[in-house]
Amino acid sequence: MIYITRRERFCAAHKLSHPEWDATKNLEVFGPCSNENWHGHNFVLYVTVKGQVNPETGFVVNLKDLSPLIKEKVINKLDHKNINLDVEFMKGKMASTEVLAIEIWKQLSAPIKAIGVELHCIKIQETENNFVEYFGE
């Protein structure tokens, strides 16, 4: 088994808040990330797939197939968007990076399998110091 990772980037805004809590409670739990006027990040997305090396190509997957798939299913839906309001696959969900990683996995797992490899990990770097990794259920 061999692994290959594709890096993509997107810029997006979000707000962390629980709709049943007042502003004070949201601020206590989520800090400045609960700002009522939103805040944004320059996210870095790492999509790692795994499989066997194709003896004819030497590839696990052809990145010219993987990259457009990630852009179509995820990046184009997130880039320069408000995650809470504009992203269909995040509607009604907490817009944390943890939940975002899970939902991106759901967007990519089947399409990646259709090109002959298995999704291994979604990693999202939210800031220089914070990142999330999700390996499926």
N, CA, C and O atoms as CSV, one atom per row, in Angstrom:
chain,resi,resn,atom,element,x,y,z
A,1,MET,N,N,0.851,-1.180,0.000
A,1,MET,CA,C,0.000,0.000,0.000
A,1,MET,C,C,0.895,1.242,0.000
A,1,MET,O,O,1.867,1.321,0.752
A,2,ILE,N,N,0.557,2.193,-0.843
A,2,ILE,CA,C,1.300,3.446,-0.902
A,2,ILE,C,C,0.299,4.600,-0.839
A,2,ILE,O,O,-0.851,4.468,-1.257
A,3,TYR,N,N,0.755,5.716,-0.315
A,3,TYR,CA,C,-0.105,6.884,-0.088
A,3,TYR,C,C,0.423,8.063,-0.891
A,3,TYR,O,O,1.632,8.238,-1.042
A,4,ILE,N,N,-0.501,8.868,-1.403
A,4,ILE,CA,C,-0.116,10.109,-2.074
A,4,ILE,C,C,-1.095,11.192,-1.629
A,4,ILE,O,O,-2.289,10.943,-1.456
A,5,THR,N,N,-0.566,12.391,-1.449
A,5,THR,CA,C,-1.373,13.503,-0.936
A,5,THR,C,C,-1.379,14.644,-1.934
A,5,THR,O,O,-0.346,15.014,-2.492
A,6,ARG,N,N,-2.562,15.190,-2.145
A,6,ARG,CA,C,-2.732,16.377,-2.974
A,6,ARG,C,C,-3.100,17.546,-2.067
A,6,ARG,O,O,-3.998,17.432,-1.232
A,7,ARG,N,N,-2.406,18.667,-2.233
A,7,ARG,CA,C,-2.685,19.867,-1.452
A,7,ARG,C,C,-3.494,20.833,-2.310
A,7,ARG,O,O,-3.172,21.076,-3.472
A,8,GLU,N,N,-4.541,21.373,-1.717
A,8,GLU,CA,C,-5.342,22.419,-2.348
A,8,GLU,C,C,-5.544,23.517,-1.317
A,8,GLU,O,O,-5.324,23.304,-0.125
A,9,ARG,N,N,-5.963,24.691,-1.773
A,9,ARG,CA,C,-6.184,25.816,-0.856
A,9,ARG,C,C,-7.545,26.432,-1.130
A,9,ARG,O,O,-8.047,26.394,-2.253
A,10,PHE,N,N,-8.140,27.005,-0.073
A,10,PHE,CA,C,-9.349,27.793,-0.245
A,10,PHE,C,C,-9.436,28.821,0.871
A,10,PHE,O,O,-8.926,28.611,1.971
A,11,CYS,N,N,-10.089,29.930,0.569
A,11,CYS,CA,C,-10.328,30.986,1.542
A,11,CYS,C,C,-11.823,30.989,1.835
A,11,CYS,O,O,-12.642,30.948,0.917
A,12,ALA,N,N,-12.173,31.037,3.104
A,12,ALA,CA,C,-13.590,31.012,3.454
A,12,ALA,C,C,-13.806,31.664,4.814
A,12,ALA,O,O,-12.907,31.734,5.652
A,13,ALA,N,N,-15.030,32.136,4.998
A,13,ALA,CA,C,-15.446,32.718,6.271
A,13,ALA,C,C,-16.357,31.734,6.992
A,13,ALA,O,O,-17.009,30.894,6.372
A,14,HIS,N,N,-16.389,31.856,8.310
A,14,HIS,CA,C,-17.344,31.076,9.104
A,14,HIS,C,C,-17.519,31.741,10.459
A,14,HIS,O,O,-16.820,32.689,10.816
A,15,LYS,N,N,-18.467,31.211,11.186
A,15,LYS,CA,C,-18.717,31.660,12.554
A,15,LYS,C,C,-19.055,30.423,13.362
A,15,LYS,O,O,-19.824,29.569,12.920
A,16,LEU,N,N,-18.474,30.334,14.548
A,16,LEU,CA,C,-18.814,29.240,15.452
A,16,LEU,C,C,-19.801,29.777,16.483
A,16,LEU,O,O,-19.493,30.684,17.255
A,17,SER,N,N,-20.973,29.200,16.473
A,17,SER,CA,C,-21.973,29.584,17.471
A,17,SER,C,C,-23.033,28.506,17.543
A,17,SER,O,O,-23.362,27.856,16.550
A,18,HIS,N,N,-23.551,28.335,18.725
A,18,HIS,CA,C,-24.635,27.392,18.952
A,18,HIS,C,C,-25.929,28.203,18.948
A,18,HIS,O,O,-26.067,29.132,19.744
A,19,PRO,N,N,-26.871,27.877,18.078
A,19,PRO,CA,C,-28.061,28.721,17.924
A,19,PRO,C,C,-28.934,28.833,19.174
A,19,PRO,O,O,-29.704,29.785,19.307
A,20,GLU,N,N,-28.821,27.885,20.074
A,20,GLU,CA,C,-29.639,27.919,21.293
A,20,GLU,C,C,-28.968,28.687,22.425
A,20,GLU,O,O,-29.561,28.857,23.491
A,21,TRP,N,N,-27.742,29.151,22.209
A,21,TRP,CA,C,-27.027,29.894,23.239
A,21,TRP,C,C,-27.085,31.390,22.938
A,21,TRP,O,O,-27.187,31.804,21.783
A,22,ASP,N,N,-27.017,32.183,23.993
A,22,ASP,CA,C,-26.949,33.629,23.785
A,22,ASP,C,C,-25.508,34.024,23.440
A,22,ASP,O,O,-24.597,33.198,23.486
A,23,ALA,N,N,-25.322,35.297,23.095
A,23,ALA,CA,C,-24.016,35.787,22.663
A,23,ALA,C,C,-22.950,35.596,23.737
A,23,ALA,O,O,-21.794,35.306,23.427
A,24,THR,N,N,-23.339,35.759,24.998
A,24,THR,CA,C,-22.387,35.610,26.098
A,24,THR,C,C,-21.865,34.181,26.182
A,24,THR,O,O,-20.659,33.965,26.300
A,25,LYS,N,N,-22.764,33.210,26.121
A,25,LYS,CA,C,-22.370,31.797,26.189
A,25,LYS,C,C,-21.524,31.421,24.967
A,25,LYS,O,O,-20.515,30.730,25.103
A,26,ASN,N,N,-21.932,31.874,23.772
A,26,ASN,CA,C,-21.146,31.588,22.570
A,26,ASN,C,C,-19.746,32.172,22.680
A,26,ASN,O,O,-18.771,31.517,22.309
A,27,LEU,N,N,-19.636,33.394,23.185
A,27,LEU,CA,C,-18.327,34.020,23.361
A,27,LEU,C,C,-17.490,33.242,24.374
A,27,LEU,O,O,-16.287,33.058,24.184
A,28,GLU,N,N,-18.130,32.788,25.449
A,28,GLU,CA,C,-17.429,32.017,26.476
A,28,GLU,C,C,-16.851,30.727,25.897
A,28,GLU,O,O,-15.716,30.363,26.205
A,29,VAL,N,N,-17.622,30.037,25.063
A,29,VAL,CA,C,-17.194,28.744,24.524
A,29,VAL,C,C,-16.302,28.900,23.292
A,29,VAL,O,O,-15.268,28.240,23.191
A,30,PHE,N,N,-16.689,29.759,22.367
A,30,PHE,CA,C,-16.010,29.847,21.074
A,30,PHE,C,C,-15.064,31.037,20.935
A,30,PHE,O,O,-14.331,31.135,19.950
A,31,GLY,N,N,-15.076,31.944,21.917
A,31,GLY,CA,C,-14.186,33.097,21.873
A,31,GLY,C,C,-14.456,33.966,20.659
A,31,GLY,O,O,-15.600,34.082,20.219
A,32,PRO,N,N,-13.407,34.581,20.110
A,32,PRO,CA,C,-13.607,35.488,18.982
A,32,PRO,C,C,-14.135,34.790,17.720
A,32,PRO,O,O,-14.584,35.455,16.786
A,33,CYS,N,N,-14.082,33.464,17.692
A,33,CYS,CA,C,-14.632,32.736,16.538
A,33,CYS,C,C,-16.154,32.828,16.479
A,33,CYS,O,O,-16.766,32.428,15.489
A,34,SER,N,N,-16.766,33.361,17.550
A,34,SER,CA,C,-18.223,33.543,17.557
A,34,SER,C,C,-18.619,34.948,17.118
A,34,SER,O,O,-19.786,35.322,17.231
A,35,ASN,N,N,-17.674,35.725,16.624
A,35,ASN,CA,C,-17.940,37.087,16.183
A,35,ASN,C,C,-19.172,37.118,15.275
A,35,ASN,O,O,-19.226,36.405,14.273
A,36,GLU,N,N,-20.149,37.937,15.624
A,36,GLU,CA,C,-21.390,37.975,14.841
A,36,GLU,C,C,-21.171,38.423,13.404
A,36,GLU,O,O,-22.027,38.191,12.551
A,37,ASN,N,N,-20.047,39.055,13.123
A,37,ASN,CA,C,-19.731,39.496,11.767
A,37,ASN,C,C,-18.784,38.539,11.039
A,37,ASN,O,O,-18.187,38.898,10.024
A,38,TRP,N,N,-18.652,37.317,11.568
A,38,TRP,CA,C,-17.879,36.263,10.926
A,38,TRP,C,C,-16.371,36.524,11.023
A,38,TRP,O,O,-15.940,37.574,11.501
A,39,HIS,N,N,-15.604,35.580,10.575
A,39,HIS,CA,C,-14.155,35.719,10.438
A,39,HIS,C,C,-13.715,34.705,9.388
A,39,HIS,O,O,-14.461,33.779,9.067
A,40,GLY,N,N,-12.515,34.873,8.854
A,40,GLY,CA,C,-12.092,34.007,7.769
A,40,GLY,C,C,-10.721,33.407,7.968
A,40,GLY,O,O,-9.954,33.812,8.841
A,41,HIS,N,N,-10.438,32.425,7.128
A,41,HIS,CA,C,-9.150,31.732,7.149
A,41,HIS,C,C,-8.705,31.467,5.722
A,41,HIS,O,O,-9.518,31.396,4.800
A,42,ASN,N,N,-7.415,31.323,5.564
A,42,ASN,CA,C,-6.828,30.788,4.344
A,42,ASN,C,C,-6.528,29.320,4.639
A,42,ASN,O,O,-5.462,28.986,5.155
A,43,PHE,N,N,-7.473,28.456,4.311
A,43,PHE,CA,C,-7.377,27.036,4.633
A,43,PHE,C,C,-6.454,26.325,3.641
A,43,PHE,O,O,-6.358,26.697,2.472
A,44,VAL,N,N,-5.781,25.291,4.148
A,44,VAL,CA,C,-5.023,24.383,3.292
A,44,VAL,C,C,-5.630,22.996,3.500
A,44,VAL,O,O,-5.734,22.507,4.625
A,45,LEU,N,N,-6.025,22.381,2.397
A,45,LEU,CA,C,-6.647,21.053,2.423
A,45,LEU,C,C,-5.663,20.039,1.856
A,45,LEU,O,O,-5.114,20.230,0.771
A,46,TYR,N,N,-5.446,18.959,2.601
A,46,TYR,CA,C,-4.613,17.854,2.140
A,46,TYR,C,C,-5.514,16.629,2.001
A,46,TYR,O,O,-6.163,16.213,2.961
A,47,VAL,N,N,-5.546,16.066,0.817
A,47,VAL,CA,C,-6.343,14.866,0.555
A,47,VAL,C,C,-5.362,13.739,0.264
A,47,VAL,O,O,-4.633,13.773,-0.727
A,48,THR,N,N,-5.356,12.737,1.143
A,48,THR,CA,C,-4.449,11.599,0.987
A,48,THR,C,C,-5.247,10.386,0.548
A,48,THR,O,O,-6.253,10.026,1.159
A,49,VAL,N,N,-4.776,9.761,-0.527
A,49,VAL,CA,C,-5.398,8.536,-1.019
A,49,VAL,C,C,-4.381,7.409,-0.926
A,49,VAL,O,O,-3.179,7.644,-0.803
A,50,LYS,N,N,-4.885,6.180,-0.988
A,50,LYS,CA,C,-3.989,5.031,-0.898
A,50,LYS,C,C,-4.397,3.967,-1.912
A,50,LYS,O,O,-5.553,3.881,-2.326
A,51,GLY,N,N,-3.434,3.178,-2.289
A,51,GLY,CA,C,-3.684,2.091,-3.222
A,51,GLY,C,C,-2.382,1.432,-3.624
A,51,GLY,O,O,-1.338,1.633,-3.003
A,52,GLN,N,N,-2.472,0.649,-4.668
A,52,GLN,CA,C,-1.304,-0.038,-5.201
A,52,GLN,C,C,-0.765,0.742,-6.395
A,52,GLN,O,O,-1.519,1.405,-7.107
A,53,VAL,N,N,0.514,0.658,-6.601
A,53,VAL,CA,C,1.129,1.323,-7.742
A,53,VAL,C,C,0.762,0.567,-9.018
A,53,VAL,O,O,0.923,-0.651,-9.104
A,54,ASN,N,N,0.271,1.307,-9.998
A,54,ASN,CA,C,-0.030,0.734,-11.299
A,54,ASN,C,C,1.306,0.478,-12.007
A,54,ASN,O,O,2.071,1.418,-12.224
A,55,PRO,N,N,1.601,-0.776,-12.372
A,55,PRO,CA,C,2.903,-1.072,-12.969
A,55,PRO,C,C,3.117,-0.396,-14.323
A,55,PRO,O,O,4.260,-0.191,-14.731
A,56,GLU,N,N,2.043,-0.048,-15.022
A,56,GLU,CA,C,2.186,0.604,-16.331
A,56,GLU,C,C,2.527,2.083,-16.200
A,56,GLU,O,O,3.292,2.617,-17.004
A,57,THR,N,N,1.957,2.758,-15.181
A,57,THR,CA,C,2.162,4.207,-15.048
A,57,THR,C,C,3.141,4.575,-13.943
A,57,THR,O,O,3.748,5.645,-13.974
A,58,GLY,N,N,3.292,3.685,-12.965
A,58,GLY,CA,C,4.090,4.007,-11.785
A,58,GLY,C,C,3.335,4.870,-10.793
A,58,GLY,O,O,3.913,5.317,-9.803
A,59,PHE,N,N,2.054,5.114,-11.039
A,59,PHE,CA,C,1.213,5.963,-10.183
A,59,PHE,C,C,0.297,5.123,-9.308
A,59,PHE,O,O,-0.097,4.017,-9.678
A,60,VAL,N,N,-0.035,5.665,-8.143
A,60,VAL,CA,C,-1.172,5.164,-7.362
A,60,VAL,C,C,-2.444,5.701,-8.004
A,60,VAL,O,O,-3.421,4.978,-8.202
A,61,VAL,N,N,-2.403,6.985,-8.322
A,61,VAL,CA,C,-3.498,7.661,-9.013
A,61,VAL,C,C,-2.879,8.763,-9.858
A,61,VAL,O,O,-1.866,9.348,-9.476
A,62,ASN,N,N,-3.467,9.037,-10.970
A,62,ASN,CA,C,-2.998,10.136,-11.791
A,62,ASN,C,C,-3.527,11.427,-11.184
A,62,ASN,O,O,-4.740,11.619,-11.098
A,63,LEU,N,N,-2.636,12.306,-10.767
A,63,LEU,CA,C,-3.050,13.546,-10.112
A,63,LEU,C,C,-3.846,14.444,-11.043
A,63,LEU,O,O,-4.585,15.310,-10.573
A,64,LYS,N,N,-3.714,14.259,-12.351
A,64,LYS,CA,C,-4.538,15.054,-13.270
A,64,LYS,C,C,-6.001,14.611,-13.210
A,64,LYS,O,O,-6.879,15.319,-13.703
A,65,ASP,N,N,-6.269,13.462,-12.619
A,65,ASP,CA,C,-7.648,13.026,-12.360
A,65,ASP,C,C,-8.108,13.434,-10.959
A,65,ASP,O,O,-9.264,13.809,-10.763
A,66,LEU,N,N,-7.197,13.357,-9.992
A,66,LEU,CA,C,-7.548,13.641,-8.601
A,66,LEU,C,C,-7.782,15.128,-8.356
A,66,LEU,O,O,-8.769,15.500,-7.722
A,67,SER,N,N,-6.902,15.968,-8.843
A,67,SER,CA,C,-7.003,17.396,-8.569
A,67,SER,C,C,-8.318,18.011,-9.062
A,67,SER,O,O,-8.963,18.721,-8.291
A,68,PRO,N,N,-8.747,17.774,-10.311
A,68,PRO,CA,C,-10.022,18.358,-10.746
A,68,PRO,C,C,-11.220,17.828,-9.957
A,68,PRO,O,O,-12.202,18.539,-9.750
A,69,LEU,N,N,-11.126,16.583,-9.526
A,69,LEU,CA,C,-12.205,16.006,-8.728
A,69,LEU,C,C,-12.338,16.750,-7.394
A,69,LEU,O,O,-13.447,17.087,-6.977
A,70,ILE,N,N,-11.212,17.003,-6.730
A,70,ILE,CA,C,-11.229,17.741,-5.459
A,70,ILE,C,C,-11.764,19.152,-5.682
A,70,ILE,O,O,-12.552,19.659,-4.883
A,71,LYS,N,N,-11.336,19.773,-6.758
A,71,LYS,CA,C,-11.813,21.131,-7.042
A,71,LYS,C,C,-13.308,21.157,-7.293
A,71,LYS,O,O,-14.008,22.031,-6.782
A,72,GLU,N,N,-13.804,20.209,-8.074
A,72,GLU,CA,C,-15.234,20.168,-8.394
A,72,GLU,C,C,-16.090,19.878,-7.169
A,72,GLU,O,O,-17.090,20.558,-6.940
A,73,LYS,N,N,-15.716,18.893,-6.391
A,73,LYS,CA,C,-16.545,18.418,-5.282
A,73,LYS,C,C,-16.404,19.259,-4.019
A,73,LYS,O,O,-17.312,19.277,-3.188
A,74,VAL,N,N,-15.266,19.962,-3.859
A,74,VAL,CA,C,-15.009,20.650,-2.591
A,74,VAL,C,C,-14.573,22.107,-2.777
A,74,VAL,O,O,-15.261,23.024,-2.328
A,75,ILE,N,N,-13.453,22.316,-3.425
A,75,ILE,CA,C,-12.855,23.654,-3.471
A,75,ILE,C,C,-13.804,24.683,-4.082
A,75,ILE,O,O,-13.995,25.759,-3.515
A,76,ASN,N,N,-14.397,24.368,-5.225
A,76,ASN,CA,C,-15.305,25.319,-5.875
A,76,ASN,C,C,-16.518,25.651,-5.012
A,76,ASN,O,O,-17.122,26.712,-5.170
A,77,LYS,N,N,-16.873,24.758,-4.111
A,77,LYS,CA,C,-18.022,24.983,-3.230
A,77,LYS,C,C,-17.652,25.794,-1.991
A,77,LYS,O,O,-18.523,26.397,-1.364
A,78,LEU,N,N,-16.366,25.814,-1.633
A,78,LEU,CA,C,-15.911,26.481,-0.418
A,78,LEU,C,C,-15.168,27.798,-0.653
A,78,LEU,O,O,-15.271,28.722,0.153
A,79,ASP,N,N,-14.433,27.882,-1.738
A,79,ASP,CA,C,-13.530,29.016,-1.925
A,79,ASP,C,C,-14.293,30.334,-2.052
A,79,ASP,O,O,-15.202,30.478,-2.869
A,80,HIS,N,N,-13.888,31.293,-1.210
A,80,HIS,CA,C,-14.492,32.624,-1.148
A,80,HIS,C,C,-15.985,32.556,-0.829
A,80,HIS,O,O,-16.788,33.318,-1.367
A,81,LYS,N,N,-16.334,31.630,0.056
A,81,LYS,CA,C,-17.718,31.460,0.480
A,81,LYS,C,C,-17.811,31.607,1.998
A,81,LYS,O,O,-16.809,31.574,2.713
A,82,ASN,N,N,-19.033,31.767,2.457
A,82,ASN,CA,C,-19.340,31.715,3.878
A,82,ASN,C,C,-19.764,30.277,4.165
A,82,ASN,O,O,-20.804,29.833,3.677
A,83,ILE,N,N,-18.984,29.554,4.939
A,83,ILE,CA,C,-19.237,28.134,5.177
A,83,ILE,C,C,-20.605,27.922,5.812
A,83,ILE,O,O,-21.294,26.958,5.476
A,84,ASN,N,N,-21.010,28.796,6.716
A,84,ASN,CA,C,-22.295,28.652,7.390
A,84,ASN,C,C,-23.476,28.870,6.448
A,84,ASN,O,O,-24.502,28.201,6.574
A,85,LEU,N,N,-23.338,29.798,5.509
A,85,LEU,CA,C,-24.483,30.220,4.695
A,85,LEU,C,C,-24.478,29.726,3.258
A,85,LEU,O,O,-25.542,29.472,2.694
A,86,ASP,N,N,-23.308,29.584,2.655
A,86,ASP,CA,C,-23.218,29.340,1.217
A,86,ASP,C,C,-22.935,27.899,0.814
A,86,ASP,O,O,-23.127,27.539,-0.347
A,87,VAL,N,N,-22.490,27.080,1.735
A,87,VAL,CA,C,-22.006,25.736,1.385
A,87,VAL,C,C,-23.088,24.714,1.715
A,87,VAL,O,O,-23.372,24.430,2.879
A,88,GLU,N,N,-23.680,24.174,0.657
A,88,GLU,CA,C,-24.823,23.262,0.815
A,88,GLU,C,C,-24.507,22.089,1.742
A,88,GLU,O,O,-25.326,21.740,2.593
A,89,PHE,N,N,-23.330,21.476,1.589
A,89,PHE,CA,C,-23.036,20.295,2.410
A,89,PHE,C,C,-22.738,20.635,3.873
A,89,PHE,O,O,-22.551,19.733,4.689
A,90,MET,N,N,-22.691,21.927,4.211
A,90,MET,CA,C,-22.488,22.340,5.607
A,90,MET,C,C,-23.747,22.956,6.228
A,90,MET,O,O,-23.718,23.348,7.394
A,91,LYS,N,N,-24.828,23.047,5.489
A,91,LYS,CA,C,-26.075,23.645,6.008
A,91,LYS,C,C,-26.539,22.908,7.258
A,91,LYS,O,O,-26.628,21.681,7.282
A,92,GLY,N,N,-26.833,23.687,8.294
A,92,GLY,CA,C,-27.351,23.123,9.538
A,92,GLY,C,C,-26.315,22.432,10.407
A,92,GLY,O,O,-26.669,21.794,11.398
A,93,LYS,N,N,-25.056,22.548,10.056
A,93,LYS,CA,C,-23.993,21.889,10.825
A,93,LYS,C,C,-23.094,22.938,11.461
A,93,LYS,O,O,-22.983,24.055,10.956
A,94,MET,N,N,-22.460,22.584,12.556
A,94,MET,CA,C,-21.471,23.456,13.175
A,94,MET,C,C,-20.321,23.627,12.196
A,94,MET,O,O,-19.817,22.642,11.657
A,95,ALA,N,N,-19.904,24.850,11.962
A,95,ALA,CA,C,-18.882,25.136,10.949
A,95,ALA,C,C,-17.464,25.048,11.516
A,95,ALA,O,O,-16.590,25.824,11.131
A,96,SER,N,N,-17.242,24.118,12.417
A,96,SER,CA,C,-15.897,23.897,12.953
A,96,SER,C,C,-15.051,23.180,11.903
A,96,SER,O,O,-15.582,22.561,10.981
A,97,THR,N,N,-13.760,23.267,12.049
A,97,THR,CA,C,-12.868,22.591,11.116
A,97,THR,C,C,-13.024,21.074,11.246
A,97,THR,O,O,-12.869,20.351,10.262
A,98,GLU,N,N,-13.324,20.597,12.435
A,98,GLU,CA,C,-13.537,19.166,12.636
A,98,GLU,C,C,-14.724,18.663,11.812
A,98,GLU,O,O,-14.623,17.658,11.109
A,99,VAL,N,N,-15.846,19.377,11.907
A,99,VAL,CA,C,-17.034,18.980,11.147
A,99,VAL,C,C,-16.780,19.154,9.652
A,99,VAL,O,O,-17.209,18.327,8.847
A,100,LEU,N,N,-16.093,20.214,9.284
A,100,LEU,CA,C,-15.769,20.438,7.877
A,100,LEU,C,C,-14.967,19.273,7.311
A,100,LEU,O,O,-15.231,18.839,6.189
A,101,ALA,N,N,-14.006,18.763,8.052
A,101,ALA,CA,C,-13.202,17.623,7.593
A,101,ALA,C,C,-14.080,16.397,7.348
A,101,ALA,O,O,-13.916,15.709,6.341
A,102,ILE,N,N,-15.004,16.123,8.255
A,102,ILE,CA,C,-15.918,14.985,8.102
A,102,ILE,C,C,-16.783,15.158,6.859
A,102,ILE,O,O,-16.973,14.214,6.092
A,103,GLU,N,N,-17.300,16.352,6.666
A,103,GLU,CA,C,-18.187,16.598,5.525
A,103,GLU,C,C,-17.426,16.578,4.193
A,103,GLU,O,O,-17.978,16.158,3.176
A,104,ILE,N,N,-16.185,17.020,4.190
A,104,ILE,CA,C,-15.374,16.921,2.977
A,104,ILE,C,C,-15.124,15.450,2.653
A,104,ILE,O,O,-15.181,15.050,1.490
A,105,TRP,N,N,-14.851,14.652,3.669
A,105,TRP,CA,C,-14.685,13.203,3.470
A,105,TRP,C,C,-15.910,12.638,2.755
A,105,TRP,O,O,-15.782,11.876,1.796
A,106,LYS,N,N,-17.085,13.012,3.223
A,106,LYS,CA,C,-18.325,12.502,2.621
A,106,LYS,C,C,-18.459,12.928,1.155
A,106,LYS,O,O,-19.005,12.185,0.340
A,107,GLN,N,N,-17.966,14.109,0.826
A,107,GLN,CA,C,-18.042,14.603,-0.548
A,107,GLN,C,C,-17.086,13.856,-1.475
A,107,GLN,O,O,-17.358,13.709,-2.667
A,108,LEU,N,N,-15.969,13.387,-0.925
A,108,LEU,CA,C,-14.903,12.835,-1.759
A,108,LEU,C,C,-14.789,11.312,-1.770
A,108,LEU,O,O,-14.266,10.747,-2.730
A,109,SER,N,N,-15.255,10.652,-0.749
A,109,SER,CA,C,-14.994,9.216,-0.607
A,109,SER,C,C,-15.437,8.403,-1.820
A,109,SER,O,O,-14.624,7.682,-2.400
A,110,ALA,N,N,-16.685,8.501,-2.210
A,110,ALA,CA,C,-17.182,7.711,-3.347
A,110,ALA,C,C,-16.552,8.135,-4.674
A,110,ALA,O,O,-16.135,7.267,-5.441
A,111,PRO,N,N,-16.465,9.435,-4.979
A,111,PRO,CA,C,-15.831,9.819,-6.249
A,111,PRO,C,C,-14.365,9.378,-6.353
A,111,PRO,O,O,-13.892,9.038,-7.438
A,112,ILE,N,N,-13.659,9.386,-5.238
A,112,ILE,CA,C,-12.264,8.939,-5.259
A,112,ILE,C,C,-12.199,7.435,-5.488
A,112,ILE,O,O,-11.340,6.946,-6.222
A,113,LYS,N,N,-13.102,6.715,-4.860
A,113,LYS,CA,C,-13.153,5.261,-5.081
A,113,LYS,C,C,-13.428,4.965,-6.557
A,113,LYS,O,O,-12.906,3.993,-7.103
A,114,ALA,N,N,-14.245,5.800,-7.202
A,114,ALA,CA,C,-14.599,5.606,-8.607
A,114,ALA,C,C,-13.399,5.771,-9.550
A,114,ALA,O,O,-13.422,5.268,-10.673
A,115,ILE,N,N,-12.352,6.474,-9.098
A,115,ILE,CA,C,-11.153,6.598,-9.941
A,115,ILE,C,C,-10.080,5.575,-9.561
A,115,ILE,O,O,-8.946,5.646,-10.035
A,116,GLY,N,N,-10.457,4.614,-8.688
A,116,GLY,CA,C,-9.595,3.460,-8.460
A,116,GLY,C,C,-8.701,3.468,-7.246
A,116,GLY,O,O,-7.829,2.608,-7.122
A,117,VAL,N,N,-8.892,4.423,-6.336
A,117,VAL,CA,C,-8.110,4.446,-5.098
A,117,VAL,C,C,-9.052,4.665,-3.923
A,117,VAL,O,O,-10.247,4.905,-4.095
A,118,GLU,N,N,-8.492,4.576,-2.741
A,118,GLU,CA,C,-9.290,4.745,-1.526
A,118,GLU,C,C,-8.853,6.009,-0.789
A,118,GLU,O,O,-7.662,6.298,-0.669
A,119,LEU,N,N,-9.835,6.748,-0.303
A,119,LEU,CA,C,-9.530,7.923,0.507
A,119,LEU,C,C,-8.958,7.467,1.839
A,119,LEU,O,O,-9.540,6.619,2.515
A,120,HIS,N,N,-7.827,8.027,2.210
A,120,HIS,CA,C,-7.166,7.647,3.469
A,120,HIS,C,C,-7.326,8.718,4.541
A,120,HIS,O,O,-7.618,8.395,5.693
A,121,CYS,N,N,-7.139,9.999,4.179
A,121,CYS,CA,C,-7.154,11.052,5.186
A,121,CYS,C,C,-7.535,12.389,4.564
A,121,CYS,O,O,-7.131,12.721,3.449
A,122,ILE,N,N,-8.319,13.136,5.317
A,122,ILE,CA,C,-8.567,14.548,5.032
A,122,ILE,C,C,-7.873,15.327,6.139
A,122,ILE,O,O,-8.134,15.112,7.323
A,123,LYS,N,N,-6.997,16.221,5.748
A,123,LYS,CA,C,-6.316,17.095,6.702
A,123,LYS,C,C,-6.611,18.527,6.297
A,123,LYS,O,O,-6.429,18.901,5.139
A,124,ILE,N,N,-7.065,19.324,7.248
A,124,ILE,CA,C,-7.320,20.732,6.992
A,124,ILE,C,C,-6.492,21.551,7.962
A,124,ILE,O,O,-6.593,21.392,9.178
A,125,GLN,N,N,-5.679,22.420,7.412
A,125,GLN,CA,C,-4.922,23.366,8.224
A,125,GLN,C,C,-5.699,24.675,8.213
A,125,GLN,O,O,-5.864,25.309,7.171
A,126,GLU,N,N,-6.169,25.066,9.389
A,126,GLU,CA,C,-6.977,26.270,9.527
A,126,GLU,C,C,-6.103,27.507,9.765
A,126,GLU,O,O,-6.352,28.579,9.212
A,127,THR,N,N,-5.092,27.334,10.588
A,127,THR,CA,C,-4.143,28.404,10.888
A,127,THR,C,C,-2.750,27.799,10.879
A,127,THR,O,O,-2.584,26.594,10.690
A,128,GLU,N,N,-1.772,28.633,11.082
A,128,GLU,CA,C,-0.401,28.150,11.146
A,128,GLU,C,C,-0.235,27.095,12.239
A,128,GLU,O,O,0.594,26.194,12.113
A,129,ASN,N,N,-1.016,27.205,13.304
A,129,ASN,CA,C,-0.849,26.325,14.459
A,129,ASN,C,C,-1.927,25.261,14.624
A,129,ASN,O,O,-1.762,24.357,15.442
A,130,ASN,N,N,-3.031,25.338,13.870
A,130,ASN,CA,C,-4.159,24.423,14.078
A,130,ASN,C,C,-4.500,23.655,12.813
A,130,ASN,O,O,-4.680,24.235,11.742
A,131,PHE,N,N,-4.586,22.332,12.959
A,131,PHE,CA,C,-5.059,21.518,11.846
A,131,PHE,C,C,-5.821,20.320,12.383
A,131,PHE,O,O,-5.664,19.922,13.537
A,132,VAL,N,N,-6.644,19.760,11.519
A,132,VAL,CA,C,-7.493,18.625,11.851
A,132,VAL,C,C,-7.180,17.508,10.854
A,132,VAL,O,O,-6.964,17.772,9.671
A,133,GLU,N,N,-7.156,16.269,11.328
A,133,GLU,CA,C,-7.028,15.113,10.446
A,133,GLU,C,C,-8.210,14.193,10.690
A,133,GLU,O,O,-8.595,13.947,11.833
A,134,TYR,N,N,-8.780,13.687,9.604
A,134,TYR,CA,C,-9.915,12.762,9.704
A,134,TYR,C,C,-9.631,11.566,8.812
A,134,TYR,O,O,-9.299,11.724,7.637
A,135,PHE,N,N,-9.762,10.366,9.375
A,135,PHE,CA,C,-9.461,9.125,8.675
A,135,PHE,C,C,-10.705,8.297,8.403
A,135,PHE,O,O,-10.603,7.086,8.201
A,136,GLY,N,N,-11.863,8.913,8.393
A,136,GLY,CA,C,-13.106,8.176,8.171
A,136,GLY,C,C,-13.613,7.578,9.469
A,136,GLY,O,O,-13.008,7.724,10.531
A,137,GLU,N,N,-14.730,6.908,9.347
A,137,GLU,CA,C,-15.353,6.364,10.561
A,137,GLU,C,C,-14.748,5.064,10.987
A,137,GLU,O,O,-15.168,4.487,11.990
